[in-house]
Amino acid sequence: MFWTSIQKHPESMKKVPNLLDYDATYADFSWPAIRAELQGLPENRGLNIAHEAVDRHADSPLRDHVAVQWLGSEGATRAITYAELKSQTNRFANILQGLGIDKGDTVCALAGRIPELYIAALGTLKNTSVFCPLFSAFGPEPIFQRMSRGDAKILLTTERYYHQKVHHLRDKLPRLGHVLLVDAGDHLADDLLSLPRLMTEASDAFVIPPTDPEDVALLHFTSGTTGMPKGALHVHNAVLTHYMTGKYVMDFHPDDVFWCTADPGWVTGTSYGIIAPLLHGITNVVDEADFDAVRWCRILAEQRVSVWYTAPTAIRRFMRMGIEPARENDLGHLRVIHSVGEPLNPEAVVWGEKAMGLPIHDNWWQTETGGIMIANFPAMEIRPGSMGRPLPGIEAAIVQRVDNDTVEVIEAPGVQGELALRPGWPSMFRDYLHDEERYRKCFVGGWYLTGDLAKRDEDGYFWFVGRADDIIKTSGHMVGPFEVESMLMAHPAVAEAGVIGKPDPLIGEMVKAFVALKPGFVPSDELRLELIGFARKKLGSAVAPKEIDFKSNLPKNKAGKIMRRLLKARELGWPEGDLSTLEDSE
Ligand code: AMP
């Protein structure tokens, strides 16, 4: 009904896909069978993500296989084998133990894509502590919010980030015991330590303590529309989803070379940029540099990448630049391309066929789900513009909220509603840290409500429609308007602020703010630039608004809440919809 289909490209059949018959695999699927493909800690001591991702391979014939192929932005490279990754992560786990960091304590990392970040993530999991990545393009305010709400005890970072973004916040972070600097030759103070020195001094032998599958492993912050960021907690049992989606969606085979372009500051960069490929004992390419189309083509060719996971914003950049990677580079090793994070327009799927020699497979998930939930599987016909079908073990539906406790499942195809998942999959988030009430509200009538609007067609493919709330997706990154509005209001000239996502052909949505000024302040281009600069300094480039408009008054509902929906409709010339709740003064 909505679609035209692309037939499978013969290139992608070079290896027999792990999931050949969707319906049969879905029908026969069981999580215990997936668990049986993992090893578990010796002597029945439980299930630990890092054991499955690293030690199990380091103690096997894969020990000398490259686990992480790191490409530095300045041309340096480092190949870390599974055996080396085991000893490095053991050292990091021993450092944490030596500093008194226990099970459940939070270890934050604020760094670019450098080897230490990957070692710290896996070493933290070995110590049964909780790894919490922070996006390095965040400014001091989002970093403070996340470290403070996440009860960070340790921060791993660089000297530059520490001095730019954290040093002046130390007094407000009393729980932060130690900062580990990846580039300090020696300790700078009792609580400001050199990671290289600690790594040299630490033992490379470590026994992973007993790990209950329900022990918390990862803390990922995601944005809300009404409050500060929410800390989604994930447990070690999530490894079942990471493994299963690596097998069926990514279609990992032995000797694959995988490249996930996401930053580990976001959930994709952790679940798939670190964990999933290592679980399958393959080589994980990590590029330190930011997007650069020519460099990316070179990496795909030179590293012989066979499975590539990227995002619509990057694909649209290639399209806009008129670059056709397969024409100028030997991409003969590339077997499958996947995309996630925002809607993948049908033209991009088709562009993949022409410019990459392969179609692009869209998949859908979110921070709370911990892993891919809906996908266009390699062996399945792709419907361009669709997110695909639910993973084996995942029940998805389109529902409509009836009241606070009930939803109705919409069975009819093609009808828009909220995308819902049946709770209970292993990587489902277990809580929002310190915010149980908000967590509970996500579950209604036996379903987890995702906050996304979607449709399902008669063959069970899901089609993304939009967000049910005001969350902004810019360059694939989630931004909560509340966080931006709060920061703008901290400026002495600003009385009120309303923030929306303005559609943008390249980055999906652009963060746009509307502000009303306090008496005595007059709109001007200088003030606009000052506000943009103020927000960039505090929030960082990933979050700050790119456009600011002045308004004498912002539309509010009768409860005094700024109506972002109306701001957006007016900005875009859309119908204004139901205005019955608009405050009289407007
Ligand atoms: P995050 O929690 O930051 O990973 O963002 C999750 C949100 O990104 C989802 O709830 C969707 O709104 C959006 N999203 C993720 N994948 C897709 C996709 N394939 N198509 C459309 N939107 C997506």
Residues whose N, C-alpha, C, O or C-beta is under 5 A from the ligand:
A	BS01	AMP	T222 S339 V340 G341 E342 P343 L344 D362 N363 W364 W365 Q366 T367 M387 T450 D452 F464 G476 M478
